[in-house]
Amino acid sequence: MKRYLEMKQIEDLSVMLPKDAKEYTYKMLQENFITVQEIPRTPDHAPSRTFYLFHVDLVQLCRSLLDRCYKVMFNSICHREFINREHKRLLEKKQRVEAITATLQQSGADSTQIQEVEDMISPPEHAQLERVKQNTNKLEHSEIQLDETIFTLSMWLKAIGEK
């Protein structure tokens, strides 16, 4: 709303200690969330006689966030595939056991036979399968949230006429 602000104005407007406001402002500058405009008072551009105005370029910020979202999405997909590759044998074993138990249930086998087949997966393997399932579910959930964020940012860029 204020467009360009000096560091003192940022410190006053943010309800933070001046030290924290400076730290966060320079972190945002370093991460390209904000930009700085130098306005020299004299032709020699001396730092002591120059105004430094901070500004948020929303288009640049949106593009930067989109770029980060794409990188995070790629990393998440790669990590999920890595987990599945690392536990491929165990996941295939679980699928075989599930297929056998489904076949036994359809053929009307008794519960002791079904229990024997289900016992082919040991308790440590069950625990490991549960961890794999939890991790992949978290990654899939984060990918869905990232997809929504990417969609929102892309639509905003389209709405303002950016490519």
N, C-alpha and C positions, 0 to 999 in steps of 0.2 A: 504494500500500500504506500510506503514511503519512498519507493524507487531507490534512491541512492542515500546511504547513511555513512556518517563518519563513525569511527570506533567509539567515541564518547556517546553518540546517540544510541548505538547498539547496546552499550553498557547500561544506559539509562532505561531503554525500552525493555530490555530483557530483565527479568526479575532474578538476576544472578549477581554474584560478586564480580567486580571488574576483571579479576584474574581469570575466573572461569569463562566469562564472556569472551575475553581475548583468546583463550585457549580454544574454545569451541569455534570461534570465528576463523581462526587460522587453520584449524583442522578442516572446516568446511571449504576454505579456500584451497587447501592442499588437495582435497578430494574433488575439486571442481564443482562444488554445489553452489558456490558464489564466486563472483568475479570482483576484481578491484580496478577502479579507474583512478589514475594518477592525474592530479591537476596542479601543475607547478605555479607558484606565485611569482617566481622569477625565471628568467630564461635559462639559468644554469641547472635547473632540475635538482637542486639540492634537497635531500630527503627531509631536512629540518624545515624547509620552506615549501613543502608540497602537501596538498590535501590528498588523503587517500579515502576514496569513497567506495563502499562495498555495495554490491548490487546482485540480485538474483535474476539470472537470465533463464526464464522458465523453459524456453525451447531447448537450450543447451542442457539444462538440468534433466528434462524429460528424456532427451537422447542418451544422456549419461546413465540414467536409471534403467532405460531399456537395454543398453549394452550390458550393464551389470546383471540384469535379470536373465539375459540370454546366456551369459557365462555361468551363472548359478544353475540354470536349468540344465546346461550341458554337463556340469559337474555332478548334479544330482542323478541324471540318467546314467552316467558312467559309473557312479558309485553303486547304484541299484543293480546294474548289470554285473559289476564286479562281485557283489554279494551273491547273486544268483550263480555265477560261475564257480565261486569258492565252495558253495554248498550244493553243487549240482547233483552229486551222488546221493546225498541225503534227500533232496527234494524229489529225485526220481524214485527213490525207495518209497517215500511217502505216497507218491502217485500210484505206484504198483500196489501197495497195501490197500489204498482206497478203492482201486479198481477191483481187487480180489474180494474185498468185503462187500462191495456193491453187487458183485456177481453172486456171492453167497446169499445175500439177503433176497435177491430176486429168485433164486432157486429154492428158497425156503429152508436154508440150513439153520441149525439150532445155534443158540447164542454162544455155546462153548467153542464151536468151530470158528465163529467170527472173532471171539476173544483171542483165540490162539493166533489168528492171522494178525490182529492188531498188536499183539505182544511181540511181533517181529521188530517193532521199533522200540528200542530201550528207553528208559526214563531220561538218561542224559541226551539221547537223540531228540526226544520230545522237547526237552528244555531248549536245546539248540534250535530246533525248528520254530519254537515259539519266539526266540530272539530274532531269528531271521525274518519271521512274519511281521513282528513289531517294527523292525528296522525298515523293511520294504514298505510297510504301510505308512510310516512317517515320511519316507522319501516320496511316495506317490502323493500323499496329502500335500506336501510342500510343492510338488510339481503342479498340482492343480491350482494352488494359491498363486504360484508364479505365473501360470498361464492366465489367470484372471488379471493379475497386475499388468502383464504384457499387453493384454487386450485393452485394458483401461488406458494405459499410456499411449498405445497406438491410436486408439480412437480419439484421444485428446489431441494428438499431433495432427490427425486428419481433420479434426474440427477446426483447427486454427489455420489449416491450409499448408502444413508442412509435409514433406515427403519422407 
